[in-house]
Amino acid sequence: MTVAADGLPRSLDPQVIPFDRLVGFIRTLVFAAFLLLGLLVTWASGGFMGWPALAAGPAWSLLVAALAWHSYRWPELSYARTSYRLDDQGLEIRTGVLWRRIISVPRTRVQHIDVTQGPIQRSYGLGTLVVYTAGTVHSSVSLAGLSHGTALAV
């Protein structure tokens, strides 16, 4: 697979949506478990009395439901608003749902490029392109959500 440096904006791999949803749900479950454990310890030690004891359970449920909804909805929004462009001048990455961010990496500043892939990314066929640049501040730029073949071709 070759990636043409034609300057056209390109989207991430659509598999990034279910991947990000899975990662978000795992984070939600871990957060919910730790928070529930903290609530149970506080209840057992008598730390909650009166209305806080009654409100803690529903508050926990609402928080976990909000995080689960966010884990489901956010990846779609993020995917729709993330793109990259490769041309003769270098790489440009546009991202951000609430706050837009444009990262331009001039080709002359590129030192080397790595492609990383975790176990869950591997099951979805995704990879992360990491571009290392000259300089000390922000000396690497990563672009997650590319298909592994595309990341290798870049």
DSSP file (Angstrom, degrees, kcal/mol; ACC not computed):
  #  RESIDUE AA STRUCTURE BP1 BP2  ACC     N-H-->O    O-->H-N    N-H-->O    O-->H-N    TCO  KAPPA ALPHA  PHI   PSI    X-CA   Y-CA   Z-CA
    1    1 A M              0   0    0      0, 0.0     2,-0.4     0, 0.0     0, 0.0   0.000 360.0 360.0 360.0 133.2    0.0    0.0    0.0
    2    2 A T        -     0   0    0    152,-0.1     2,-0.6     2,-0.0   152,-0.1  -0.901 360.0-146.1-115.5 147.6    1.3    3.4   -0.9
    3    3 A V        -     0   0    0     -2,-0.4     2,-0.2   150,-0.3   147,-0.0  -0.955  20.7-137.6-113.2 116.2    0.1    6.7    0.5
    4    4 A A        -     0   0    0     -2,-0.6     2,-1.5     1,-0.1     3,-0.3  -0.503   6.4-138.1 -75.8 137.9    0.3    9.5   -2.1
    5    5 A A        +     0   0    0     -2,-0.2    83,-0.3     1,-0.2    -1,-0.1  -0.477  59.0 134.1 -88.7  63.2    1.6   12.8   -0.9
    6    6 A D  S    S-     0   0    0     -2,-1.5    81,-0.2    81,-0.2    -1,-0.2   0.471  70.9-118.0 -96.6  -3.1   -1.1   14.6   -2.9
    7    7 A G        +     0   0    0     79,-2.6    80,-0.2    -3,-0.3    -2,-0.1   0.552  65.5 140.5  80.3   6.7   -2.2   17.0   -0.2
    8    8 A L        -     0   0    0     78,-0.3    78,-0.5    -4,-0.2    -1,-0.3  -0.641  58.6-110.4 -83.1 139.4   -5.8   15.7    0.0
    9    9 A P  E     -A   85   0A   0      0, 0.0     2,-0.4     0, 0.0    76,-0.2  -0.478  38.0-164.2 -68.2 137.1   -7.3   15.4    3.5
   10   10 A R  E     -A   84   0A   0     74,-3.1    74,-2.3    -2,-0.2     2,-0.2  -0.932  10.4-133.1-124.7 147.0   -7.7   11.8    4.6
   11   11 A S  E     -A   83   0A   0     -2,-0.4    72,-0.2    72,-0.2    69,-0.1  -0.480  28.6-101.7 -90.2 164.9   -9.8   10.3    7.4
   12   12 A L        -     0   0    0     70,-0.6   134,-0.2    67,-0.3    -1,-0.1  -0.260  55.4 -75.5 -72.4 171.2   -8.7    7.8   10.0
   13   13 A D    >   -     0   0    0    132,-2.4     3,-2.2     1,-0.1     4,-0.2  -0.529  38.7-129.8 -68.1 134.6   -9.6    4.2    9.6
   14   14 A P  T >  S+     0   0    0      0, 0.0     3,-1.6     0, 0.0    -1,-0.1   0.724 102.8  75.5 -61.0 -19.9  -13.3    3.7   10.5
   15   15 A Q  T 3> S+     0   0    0      1,-0.3     4,-1.8     2,-0.2     5,-0.1   0.646  76.7  78.2 -65.1 -13.1  -12.3    0.8   12.8
   16   16 A V  H <> S+     0   0    0     -3,-2.2     4,-2.7   129,-0.3    -1,-0.3   0.785  84.4  62.7 -67.5 -25.3  -11.1    3.5   15.2
   17   17 A I  H <> S+     0   0    0     -3,-1.6     4,-2.2    -4,-0.2    -1,-0.2   0.977 108.1  37.4 -66.3 -55.9  -14.7    4.1   16.3
   18   18 A P  H  > S+     0   0    0      0, 0.0     4,-2.3     0, 0.0    -1,-0.2   0.861 117.3  54.4 -65.1 -30.9  -15.3    0.6   17.8
   19   19 A F  H  X S+     0   0    0     -4,-1.8     4,-2.4     2,-0.2    -2,-0.2   0.956 110.5  44.2 -63.1 -49.8  -11.8    0.5   19.1
   20   20 A D  H  X S+     0   0    0     -4,-2.7     4,-2.4     1,-0.2    -1,-0.2   0.850 112.0  54.2 -64.6 -33.7  -12.2    3.8   21.0
   21   21 A R  H  X S+     0   0    0     -4,-2.2     4,-2.5    -5,-0.2    -1,-0.2   0.927 109.0  47.9 -64.6 -43.8  -15.6    2.7   22.3
   22   22 A L  H  X S+     0   0    0     -4,-2.3     4,-2.3     2,-0.2    -2,-0.2   0.936 113.1  47.3 -62.0 -46.6  -14.1   -0.5   23.7
   23   23 A V  H  X S+     0   0    0     -4,-2.4     4,-2.3     1,-0.2    -1,-0.2   0.901 112.4  50.8 -62.0 -40.8  -11.2    1.4   25.4
   24   24 A G  H  X S+     0   0    0     -4,-2.4     4,-2.4    47,-0.2    -1,-0.2   0.896 109.9  49.0 -64.1 -41.0  -13.8    3.9   26.7
   25   25 A F  H  X S+     0   0    0     -4,-2.5     4,-2.6     2,-0.2    -1,-0.2   0.879 109.7  51.9 -68.0 -36.7  -16.0    1.2   28.2
   26   26 A I  H  X S+     0   0    0     -4,-2.3     4,-2.4     2,-0.2    -2,-0.2   0.938 111.4  47.2 -62.9 -45.6  -13.0   -0.5   29.8
   27   27 A R  H  X S+     0   0    0     -4,-2.3     4,-2.7     1,-0.2    -2,-0.2   0.904 111.7  51.2 -61.3 -41.2  -12.0    2.9   31.4
   28   28 A T  H  X S+     0   0    0     -4,-2.4     4,-2.9     2,-0.2    -2,-0.2   0.920 110.4  48.5 -62.6 -44.1  -15.6    3.4   32.5
   29   29 A L  H  X S+     0   0    0     -4,-2.6     4,-2.4     2,-0.2    -2,-0.2   0.916 113.0  46.9 -63.3 -43.2  -15.7   -0.1   34.1
   30   30 A V  H  X S+     0   0    0     -4,-2.4     4,-2.3     2,-0.2     5,-0.2   0.936 114.7  46.6 -64.6 -46.0  -12.5    0.4   36.0
   31   31 A F  H  X S+     0   0    0     -4,-2.7     4,-2.5     1,-0.2     5,-0.2   0.926 113.3  49.3 -60.9 -45.2  -13.5    3.9   37.2
   32   32 A A  H  X S+     0   0    0     -4,-2.9     4,-2.6    -5,-0.2    -1,-0.2   0.890 110.6  50.6 -62.8 -40.0  -16.9    2.6   38.3
   33   33 A A  H  X S+     0   0    0     -4,-2.4     4,-2.4     2,-0.2    -1,-0.2   0.929 113.0  44.7 -65.4 -44.8  -15.4   -0.4   40.1
   34   34 A F  H  X S+     0   0    0     -4,-2.3     4,-2.3     2,-0.2    -2,-0.2   0.905 115.0  48.3 -66.2 -40.4  -12.9    1.8   42.1
   35   35 A L  H  X S+     0   0    0     -4,-2.5     4,-2.4    -5,-0.2    -2,-0.2   0.911 112.2  48.9 -65.8 -41.9  -15.6    4.4   42.8
   36   36 A L  H  X S+     0   0    0     -4,-2.6     4,-2.7     2,-0.2    -2,-0.2   0.904 110.1  51.8 -63.7 -41.2  -18.0    1.7   44.0
   37   37 A L  H  X S+     0   0    0     -4,-2.4     4,-2.4     1,-0.2    -2,-0.2   0.918 110.1  49.2 -60.5 -43.5  -15.3    0.2   46.2
   38   38 A G  H  X S+     0   0    0     -4,-2.3     4,-2.3     2,-0.2    -2,-0.2   0.897 111.3  49.4 -62.6 -41.0  -14.6    3.6   47.7
   39   39 A L  H  X S+     0   0    0     -4,-2.4     4,-2.8     2,-0.2    -2,-0.2   0.917 111.0  49.4 -64.3 -43.0  -18.3    4.1   48.4
   40   40 A L  H  X S+     0   0    0     -4,-2.7     4,-2.7     2,-0.2    -2,-0.2   0.904 111.7  48.4 -64.3 -41.0  -18.7    0.7   50.0
   41   41 A V  H  X S+     0   0    0     -4,-2.4     4,-1.9     2,-0.2    -1,-0.2   0.911 112.7  48.7 -64.5 -41.7  -15.7    1.3   52.2
   42   42 A T  H  <>S+     0   0    0     -4,-2.3     5,-2.8     2,-0.2     6,-0.6   0.911 113.2  47.2 -65.3 -42.0  -17.1    4.7   53.2
   43   43 A W  H ><5S+     0   0    0     -4,-2.8     3,-1.4     1,-0.2    -2,-0.2   0.932 111.7  50.8 -62.2 -45.3  -20.5    3.2   54.0
   44   44 A A  H 3<5S+     0   0    0     -4,-2.7    -1,-0.2     1,-0.3    -2,-0.2   0.838 109.9  49.8 -64.1 -32.6  -19.0    0.3   56.0
   45   45 A S  T 3<5S-     0   0    0     -4,-1.9    -1,-0.3    -5,-0.2    -2,-0.2   0.459 117.2-112.1 -86.2   0.7  -16.9    2.7   58.1
   46   46 A G  T < 5S+     0   0    0     -3,-1.4    -3,-0.2    -4,-0.3    -2,-0.1   0.713  74.6 136.4  79.0  20.6  -19.9    4.9   58.8
   47   47 A G      < +     0   0    0     -5,-2.8     2,-0.5    -6,-0.2    -4,-0.2   0.764  59.4  62.7 -72.7 -25.6  -18.6    7.8   56.8
   48   48 A F        +     0   0    0     -6,-0.6     2,-0.3    -9,-0.1    -2,-0.0  -0.887  63.3 168.2-103.9 129.1  -22.0    8.5   55.2
   49   49 A M        -     0   0    0     -2,-0.5     4,-0.3     0, 0.0     2,-0.1  -0.984  50.0 -14.3-134.1 147.1  -25.0    9.4   57.4
   50   50 A G  S >> S-     0   0    0     -2,-0.3     4,-1.1     1,-0.2     3,-0.6  -0.340 125.2  -2.1  69.1-138.2  -28.4   10.8   56.5
   51   51 A W  H 3> S+     0   0    0      1,-0.2     4,-2.3     2,-0.2    -1,-0.2   0.798 127.0  61.4 -65.9 -31.4  -29.1   12.1   53.0
   52   52 A P  H 3> S+     0   0    0      0, 0.0     4,-1.6     0, 0.0    -1,-0.2   0.889 103.3  52.6 -62.2 -33.5  -25.5   11.6   51.6
   53   53 A A  H <> S+     0   0    0     -3,-0.6     4,-0.6    -4,-0.3    -2,-0.2   0.877 112.8  44.2 -66.1 -35.9  -25.9    7.9   52.3
   54   54 A L  H  < S+     0   0    0     -4,-1.1    -1,-0.2     1,-0.2    -3,-0.1   0.819 116.0  46.6 -76.3 -31.2  -29.1    7.9   50.3
   55   55 A A  H  X S+     0   0    0     -4,-2.3     4,-2.3     1,-0.2     5,-0.2   0.685  94.3  76.0 -85.4 -18.9  -27.8   10.0   47.5
   56   56 A A  H  X S+     0   0    0     -4,-1.6     4,-2.4    -5,-0.2     5,-0.2   0.904  93.9  49.5 -63.7 -43.1  -24.5    8.2   46.9
   57   57 A G  H  X S+     0   0    0     -4,-0.6     4,-2.4     2,-0.2    -1,-0.2   0.959 114.9  41.6 -63.2 -53.3  -26.0    5.2   45.1
   58   58 A P  H  > S+     0   0    0      0, 0.0     4,-2.6     0, 0.0    -1,-0.2   0.875 114.3  53.3 -63.0 -35.1  -28.1    7.2   42.6
   59   59 A A  H  X S+     0   0    0     -4,-2.3     4,-2.4     2,-0.2    -2,-0.2   0.918 109.7  48.5 -64.3 -41.7  -25.2    9.6   42.1
   60   60 A W  H  X S+     0   0    0     -4,-2.4     4,-2.6    -5,-0.2     5,-0.2   0.928 111.9  49.7 -61.8 -44.9  -22.8    6.7   41.3
   61   61 A S  H  X S+     0   0    0     -4,-2.4     4,-2.4     1,-0.2    -2,-0.2   0.910 111.8  47.5 -61.5 -43.9  -25.4    5.3   38.9
   62   62 A L  H  X S+     0   0    0     -4,-2.6     4,-2.5     2,-0.2    -1,-0.2   0.908 112.3  49.7 -65.0 -41.3  -25.8    8.6   37.1
   63   63 A L  H  X S+     0   0    0     -4,-2.4     4,-2.4     2,-0.2    -2,-0.2   0.926 112.6  46.4 -63.7 -45.1  -22.1    9.2   36.8
   64   64 A V  H  X S+     0   0    0     -4,-2.6     4,-2.4     2,-0.2    -1,-0.2   0.902 112.6  50.6 -65.5 -40.2  -21.4    5.7   35.4
   65   65 A A  H  X S+     0   0    0     -4,-2.4     4,-2.5    -5,-0.2    -2,-0.2   0.907 110.6  49.4 -63.6 -41.2  -24.3    6.1   33.0
   66   66 A A  H  X S+     0   0    0     -4,-2.5     4,-2.5     2,-0.2    -2,-0.2   0.909 112.1  47.9 -64.6 -41.7  -22.9    9.4   31.8
   67   67 A L  H  X S+     0   0    0     -4,-2.4     4,-2.5     2,-0.2    -2,-0.2   0.895 111.5  50.3 -65.9 -39.3  -19.5    8.0   31.3
   68   68 A A  H  X S+     0   0    0     -4,-2.4     4,-1.4     2,-0.2    -2,-0.2   0.914 111.4  48.2 -64.7 -42.2  -20.9    5.0   29.4
   69   69 A W  H  X S+     0   0    0     -4,-2.5     4,-2.7     1,-0.2     5,-0.3   0.922 112.4  49.3 -62.5 -43.4  -22.8    7.3   27.1
   70   70 A H  H  X S+     0   0    0     -4,-2.5     4,-2.4     1,-0.2    -2,-0.2   0.895 108.1  53.8 -62.1 -40.6  -19.7    9.5   26.6
   71   71 A S  H  < S+     0   0    0     -4,-2.5    -1,-0.2     1,-0.2   -47,-0.2   0.794 114.7  42.0 -65.1 -28.0  -17.7    6.4   25.8
   72   72 A Y  H  < S+     0   0    0     -4,-1.4     4,-0.4    -3,-0.3    -2,-0.2   0.889 122.6  34.8 -84.4 -42.4  -20.2    5.4   23.2
   73   73 A R  H >X S+     0   0    0     -4,-2.7     4,-1.4    -5,-0.1     3,-0.6   0.866 105.2  65.2 -84.8 -38.9  -20.9    8.8   21.6
   74   74 A W  H 3X S+     0   0    0     -4,-2.4     4,-2.9    -5,-0.3     5,-0.3   0.870  93.3  59.0 -60.6 -43.0  -17.5   10.6   21.7
   75   75 A P  H 3> S+     0   0    0      0, 0.0     4,-2.5     0, 0.0    -1,-0.2   0.867 105.5  51.2 -56.9 -35.2  -15.5    8.3   19.4
   76   76 A E  H <> S+     0   0    0     -3,-0.6     4,-1.9    -4,-0.4    -2,-0.2   0.918 112.3  45.7 -65.5 -43.5  -17.9    9.0   16.5
   77   77 A L  H  X S+     0   0    0     -4,-1.4     4,-1.0     2,-0.2    -1,-0.2   0.918 114.1  48.6 -64.6 -44.0  -17.6   12.8   17.1
   78   78 A S  H >< S+     0   0    0     -4,-2.9     3,-0.6     1,-0.2    18,-0.2   0.905 109.7  52.1 -63.8 -42.5  -13.8   12.6   17.3
   79   79 A Y  H >< S+     0   0    0     -4,-2.5     3,-1.2    -5,-0.3   -67,-0.3   0.912 107.5  52.4 -59.8 -43.4  -13.6   10.4   14.1
   80   80 A A  H 3< S+     0   0    0     -4,-1.9    -1,-0.2     1,-0.2    -2,-0.2   0.734 114.2  43.3 -66.5 -21.8  -15.7   12.9   12.1
   81   81 A R  T << S+     0   0    0     -4,-1.0     2,-0.5    -3,-0.6    -1,-0.2   0.176  96.5  86.6-113.4  17.1  -13.4   15.8   13.2
   82   82 A T    <   +     0   0    0     -3,-1.2   -70,-0.6    13,-0.2     2,-0.3  -0.972  47.8 148.5-119.7 130.1  -10.0   14.2   12.8
   83   83 A S  E     -AB  11  94A   0     11,-2.7    11,-3.1    -2,-0.5     2,-0.3  -0.964  25.6-151.7-148.9 165.3   -8.1   14.2    9.5
   84   84 A Y  E     -AB  10  93A   0    -74,-2.3   -74,-3.1    -2,-0.3     2,-0.4  -0.967   3.6-158.5-139.0 157.4   -4.5   14.3    8.2
   85   85 A R  E     -AB   9  92A   0      7,-2.6     7,-2.6    -2,-0.3     2,-0.5  -0.999   1.8-164.5-139.3 131.7   -2.9   15.5    5.0
   86   86 A L  E     + B   0  91A   0    -78,-0.5   -79,-2.6    -2,-0.4   -78,-0.3  -0.974  24.2 147.5-119.8 124.3    0.4   14.5    3.5
   87   87 A D        -     0   0    0      3,-2.5     3,-0.4    -2,-0.5   -81,-0.2  -0.750  63.7 -77.5-139.6-171.3    2.0   16.6    0.8
   88   88 A D  S    S+     0   0    0    -83,-0.3     3,-0.1     1,-0.2    19,-0.1   0.754 127.0  54.1 -64.5 -23.9    5.5   17.6   -0.4
   89   89 A Q  S    S-     0   0    0      1,-0.2    18,-3.4    17,-0.1    19,-0.4   0.807 118.5 -95.4 -81.3 -30.8    5.8   20.1    2.5
   90   90 A G  E     - C   0 106A   0     -3,-0.4    -3,-2.5    16,-0.3     2,-0.4  -0.998  54.8 -33.6 153.6-149.9    5.1   17.6    5.3
   91   91 A L  E     -BC  86 105A   0     14,-2.3    14,-3.5    -2,-0.3     2,-0.4  -0.913  40.0-169.2-115.8 135.1    2.3   16.3    7.4
   92   92 A E  E     -BC  85 104A   0     -7,-2.6    -7,-2.6    -2,-0.4     2,-0.5  -0.994   3.9-167.0-124.9 130.1   -0.7   18.2    8.8
   93   93 A I  E     -BC  84 103A   0     10,-3.0    10,-2.9    -2,-0.4     2,-0.5  -0.968   0.3-167.9-118.6 127.5   -3.0   16.7   11.4
   94   94 A R  E     +BC  83 102A   0    -11,-3.1   -11,-2.7    -2,-0.5     2,-0.3  -0.966  23.4 148.4-115.5 127.1   -6.4   18.4   12.2
   95   95 A T  E     + C   0 101A   0      6,-2.6     6,-3.0    -2,-0.5   -13,-0.2  -0.949   8.3  96.6-149.8 166.0   -8.2   17.2   15.3
   96   96 A G        -     0   0    0     -2,-0.3     4,-0.1     4,-0.2     5,-0.1   0.189  33.5-155.9 119.0 128.0  -10.5   18.3   18.1
   97   97 A V  S    S+     0   0    0      2,-0.2     3,-0.2     3,-0.1   -15,-0.0   0.888 100.1  11.1 -92.4 -55.5  -14.2   18.2   18.8
   98   98 A L  S    S+     0   0    0      1,-0.3     2,-0.6     2,-0.0    -2,-0.0   0.895 138.7  34.1 -89.7 -47.7  -14.5   21.2   21.2
   99   99 A W  S    S-     0   0    0      2,-0.0    -1,-0.3     0, 0.0     2,-0.2  -0.951  84.2-138.8-111.8 119.8  -11.1   22.8   20.8
  100  100 A R        -     0   0    0     -2,-0.6     2,-0.4    -3,-0.2    -4,-0.2  -0.511  19.3-170.7 -78.0 143.6   -9.6   22.5   17.3
  101  101 A R  E     -C   95   0A   0     -6,-3.0    -6,-2.6    -2,-0.2     2,-0.5  -0.997   9.0-168.1-138.4 130.6   -6.0   21.7   16.9
  102  102 A I  E     -C   94   0A   0     -2,-0.4     2,-0.5    -8,-0.2    -8,-0.2  -0.982   6.2-169.7-120.8 122.2   -3.9   21.8   13.8
  103  103 A I  E     -C   93   0A   0    -10,-2.9   -10,-3.0    -2,-0.5     2,-0.5  -0.955   1.2-168.6-114.0 123.7   -0.4   20.3   13.9
  104  104 A S  E     -C   92   0A   0     -2,-0.5   -12,-0.2   -12,-0.2    -2,-0.0  -0.956   3.4-170.8-114.1 126.4    2.0   20.9   11.0
  105  105 A V  E     -C   91   0A   0    -14,-3.5   -14,-2.3    -2,-0.5     2,-0.1  -0.925  18.6-141.3-116.8 105.2    5.2   18.9   10.7
  106  106 A P  E >>  -C   90   0A   0      0, 0.0     3,-1.7     0, 0.0     4,-0.6  -0.398  15.8-127.3 -65.1 141.3    7.5   20.2    8.0
  107  107 A R  G >4 S+     0   0    0    -18,-3.4     3,-0.9     1,-0.3   -17,-0.1   0.817 108.3  61.2 -58.5 -31.9    9.2   17.4    6.1
  108  108 A T  G 34 S+     0   0    0    -19,-0.4    -1,-0.3     1,-0.2   -18,-0.1   0.712 102.1  52.4 -70.5 -18.9   12.6   19.0    6.8
  109  109 A R  G <4 S+     0   0    0     -3,-1.7    25,-2.1    24,-0.1     2,-0.3   0.554  81.5 111.7 -92.5  -9.0   12.1   18.7   10.6
  110  110 A V  E <<  +D  133   0B   0     -3,-0.9    23,-0.3    -4,-0.6     3,-0.1  -0.507  36.2 175.0 -72.5 125.1   11.3   14.9   10.5
  111  111 A Q  E     -     0   0B   0     21,-3.4     2,-0.3     1,-0.4    22,-0.2   0.884  64.3 -31.6 -91.1 -55.0   14.1   12.9   12.2
  112  112 A H  E     -D  132   0B   0     20,-1.1    20,-2.9     2,-0.0    -1,-0.4  -0.974  53.9-129.5-159.1 169.7   12.4    9.4   12.0
  113  113 A I  E     -D  131   0B   0     -2,-0.3     2,-0.3    18,-0.2    18,-0.2  -0.979  16.6-169.3-130.0 136.4    9.0    7.7   12.1
  114  114 A D  E     -D  130   0B   0     16,-2.9    16,-3.2    -2,-0.4     2,-0.5  -0.889  11.4-150.3-119.5 154.8    7.8    4.8   14.2
  115  115 A V  E     -D  129   0B   0     -2,-0.3     2,-0.3    14,-0.2    14,-0.2  -0.993  18.5-171.7-122.4 123.3    4.7    2.8   14.0
  116  116 A T  E     -D  128   0B   0     12,-2.6    12,-2.9    -2,-0.5     2,-0.3  -0.810   6.8-175.6-114.2 157.0    3.3    1.3   17.2
  117  117 A Q        -     0   0    0     -2,-0.3    10,-0.1    10,-0.2    -2,-0.0  -0.874   9.0-156.1-155.5 115.2    0.5   -1.2   17.8
  118  118 A G     >  -     0   0    0     -2,-0.3     4,-2.6     1,-0.1     5,-0.2  -0.296  38.9 -97.0 -83.3 174.5   -0.9   -2.4   21.0
  119  119 A P  H  > S+     0   0    0      0, 0.0     4,-1.4     0, 0.0     5,-0.1   0.877 124.6  43.9 -64.1 -38.1   -2.7   -5.7   21.5
  120  120 A I  H  > S+     0   0    0      2,-0.2     4,-1.0     1,-0.2     6,-0.1   0.900 113.5  51.6 -74.0 -38.4   -6.2   -4.2   21.2
  121  121 A Q  H >>>S+     0   0    0      1,-0.2     5,-2.7     2,-0.2     3,-0.7   0.910 106.7  55.5 -59.7 -40.9   -5.1   -2.1   18.3
  122  122 A R  H ><5S+     0   0    0     -4,-2.6     3,-0.9     1,-0.3    -1,-0.2   0.885 102.6  54.9 -60.8 -39.4   -3.8   -5.2   16.6
  123  123 A S  H 3<5S+     0   0    0     -4,-1.4    -1,-0.3     1,-0.3    -2,-0.2   0.768 113.4  42.5 -67.8 -22.9   -7.2   -7.0   16.9
  124  124 A Y  H <<5S-     0   0    0     -4,-1.0    -1,-0.3    -3,-0.7    -2,-0.2   0.430 114.6-116.0 -98.5  -1.2   -8.8   -4.0   15.0
  125  125 A G  T <<5S+     0   0    0     -3,-0.9    23,-2.4    -4,-0.6    24,-0.3   0.766  70.3 135.9  73.8  25.8   -6.0   -3.7   12.5
  126  126 A L  E   < - E   0 147B   0     -5,-2.7     2,-0.3    21,-0.3    -1,-0.2  -0.622  30.5-177.9-105.6 163.2   -5.0   -0.2   13.7
  127  127 A G  E     - E   0 146B   0     19,-2.6    19,-1.3    -2,-0.2    18,-0.8  -0.958  24.0-121.7-149.9 167.7   -1.7    1.4   14.4
  128  128 A T  E     -DE 116 144B   0    -12,-2.9   -12,-2.6    -2,-0.3     2,-0.5  -0.970  18.1-146.6-117.8 126.4   -0.2    4.7   15.7
  129  129 A L  E     -DE 115 143B   0     14,-2.3    14,-2.8    -2,-0.5     2,-0.5  -0.806  14.4-167.4 -89.9 125.6    2.1    6.7   13.6
  130  130 A V  E     -DE 114 142B   0    -16,-3.2   -16,-2.9    -2,-0.5     2,-0.6  -0.967   1.4-164.9-118.5 118.8    4.7    8.6   15.7
  131  131 A V  E     -DE 113 141B   0     10,-3.5    10,-2.6    -2,-0.5     2,-0.5  -0.909   6.4-155.1-106.0 120.6    6.8   11.2   13.9
  132  132 A Y  E     -DE 112 140B   0    -20,-2.9   -21,-3.4    -2,-0.6   -20,-1.1  -0.830  16.4-169.2 -97.3 130.9    9.9   12.4   15.7
  133  133 A T  E     -D  110   0B   0      6,-3.1   -23,-0.2    -2,-0.5     2,-0.2  -0.698  29.2 -91.3-116.8 166.7   11.1   15.9   14.9
  134  134 A A  S    S+     0   0    0    -25,-2.1     2,-0.2    -2,-0.2    -1,-0.1  -0.526  86.5  54.9 -72.3 143.4   14.1   18.0   15.5
  135  135 A G  S    S-     0   0    0     -2,-0.2    -2,-0.1     1,-0.1     3,-0.1  -0.540  79.1-106.0 119.5 173.2   13.9   20.1   18.6
  136  136 A T  S >  S+     0   0    0     -2,-0.2     3,-0.7     1,-0.1     2,-0.5   0.787  92.5  69.7-108.9 -37.9   13.2   19.5   22.3
  137  137 A V  T 3  S-     0   0    0      1,-0.3    -1,-0.1     2,-0.1     0, 0.0  -0.723 121.8  -6.5 -87.5 130.0    9.6   20.8   22.9
  138  138 A H  T 3  S+     0   0    0     -2,-0.5    -1,-0.3     1,-0.1    -2,-0.1   0.931  80.9 166.2  53.5  50.0    6.9   18.6   21.3
  139  139 A S    <   +     0   0    0     -3,-0.7    -6,-3.1    -7,-0.1     2,-0.4   0.455  58.2  48.5 -80.5   1.4    9.6   16.6   19.6
  140  140 A S  E     -E  132   0B   0     -8,-0.3     2,-0.4     2,-0.0    -8,-0.2  -1.000  61.9-166.9-140.0 144.7    7.2   13.8   18.7
  141  141 A V  E     -E  131   0B   0    -10,-2.6   -10,-3.5    -2,-0.4     2,-0.4  -0.995  11.9-160.3-127.3 129.4    3.7   13.9   17.1
  142  142 A S  E     -E  130   0B   0     -2,-0.4     2,-0.4   -12,-0.2   -12,-0.2  -0.885  11.3-166.0-116.4 147.8    1.5   10.9   17.1
  143  143 A L  E     -E  129   0B   0    -14,-2.8   -14,-2.3    -2,-0.4     3,-0.5  -0.899  15.6-170.4-130.0  99.8   -1.5   10.1   14.9
  144  144 A A  E     +E  128   0B   0     -2,-0.4   -16,-0.2   -16,-0.2  -128,-0.0  -0.590  59.4  49.8 -89.5 152.0   -3.5    7.2   16.3
  145  145 A G  E    S+     0   0B   0    -18,-0.8  -132,-2.4     1,-0.4  -129,-0.3   0.519  70.1 131.1 101.6   7.0   -6.3    5.5   14.4
  146  146 A L  E     -E  127   0B   0    -19,-1.3   -19,-2.6    -3,-0.5    -1,-0.4  -0.599  67.8-100.8 -83.6 152.1   -4.6    4.7   11.1
  147  147 A S  E  >  -E  126   0B   0    -21,-0.2     4,-2.6    -2,-0.2   -21,-0.3  -0.472  35.7-116.9 -64.6 148.7   -4.9    1.3    9.6
  148  148 A H  H  > S+     0   0    0    -23,-2.4     4,-2.1     1,-0.2     5,-0.2   0.881 114.8  51.9 -59.9 -38.8   -1.6   -0.5   10.3
  149  149 A G  H  > S+     0   0    0    -24,-0.3     4,-2.0     2,-0.2    -1,-0.2   0.897 110.3  48.1 -64.1 -40.9   -0.8   -0.8    6.6
  150  150 A T  H  > S+     0   0    0      2,-0.2     4,-2.0     1,-0.2    -2,-0.2   0.916 110.2  52.0 -65.3 -43.3   -1.4    2.9    6.0
  151  151 A A  H  < S+     0   0    0     -4,-2.6    -2,-0.2     1,-0.2    -1,-0.2   0.900 111.6  47.2 -61.5 -40.4    0.8    3.8    9.0
  152  152 A L  H  < S+     0   0    0     -4,-2.1    -1,-0.2    -5,-0.2    -2,-0.2   0.877 110.2  53.1 -67.1 -37.3    3.6    1.6    7.6
  153  153 A A  H  <        0   0    0     -4,-2.0  -150,-0.3     1,-0.3    -2,-0.2   0.832 360.0 360.0 -69.7 -32.0    3.2    3.1    4.2
  154  154 A V     <        0   0    0     -4,-2.0    -1,-0.3    -5,-0.1    -2,-0.2   0.520 360.0 360.0 -65.3 360.0    3.6    6.7    5.4
